[in-house]
Amino acid sequence: MKVSSRSLVRELPKVKAAARRGQTVEIVDRRTGERFVFAAKPTRTFGELAANAKGAYAGPKDLSSREGFGG
């Protein structure tokens, strides 16, 4: 994604979303000709993190029946 330094504030939600998806964002200053390039690591949502944890605990549903809880 390429944006100018003037439009950066206006386009900030789109730039943040693109960076979260892992796209490289290039900011161009048209007056000086400088270019700034940045990329962010894509963030994982809670649903993606929780999907890996499903079925990790295979013990009894009633935790008080576990050993050491005085049941």
N, C-alpha and C positions, 0 to 999 in steps of 0.2 A: 504494500500500500504506500502511496506517495502523497504527502500533503505539504502545503507551504507553511512557513512559520506563522503567517498571518491567520490562516484558517485552522491552525492547530486547536485553538480554544473552542471554536465552533464545532469541529469534528472530533473532539476529545472522546465522546462515547464510542464512536466508530473505531477510533484508533485503539482505545483500550480493549475493545472486543476483538479486534484483529490481532493484537499482541497476545491476548489470552488464548487464541486459537493457534498461536505459534507462527503467525505470519511476520515477516520482517517489515518494519515501518521505517520509511525514509522521510525525514523532514528537510525541506529545502528552503534556504533563505535566499529569496530572489534578488535581494539588494546586494549581498556580498558574495553569493554563489556558494556558500558553505552548505555542506550536506551532512546530516547526522543520521545514522542508521542504528536502530536498536531492535532487539527481539527479546521476548520474554518466554520463559518456559510455560507451556500450557498448564493451566490449573486444572486439577481434578475436582469434580463435584462430589458432594457427599454420597450421592447415589452410586457413583463409580467406586468410591472407597468402600462403601458398605457391601457392594456386590461380592467383593473378595472375602468378606468376613462371614457371609451366609454359611451356616452349617459348621462353623468352626467349633462351636460348643456342642458336644454330643451327650452331655450329662443329663440328669433329670431336670425337668422344667421347674419343679419346686425346690428352690435352692436350700430351704431349711432341712430337707431330707438328706443333704450331703453330710459326709463325715465331718465331725467337729463342730456342728451347729446345735448340738444338744437336743436332737429330735426325738 
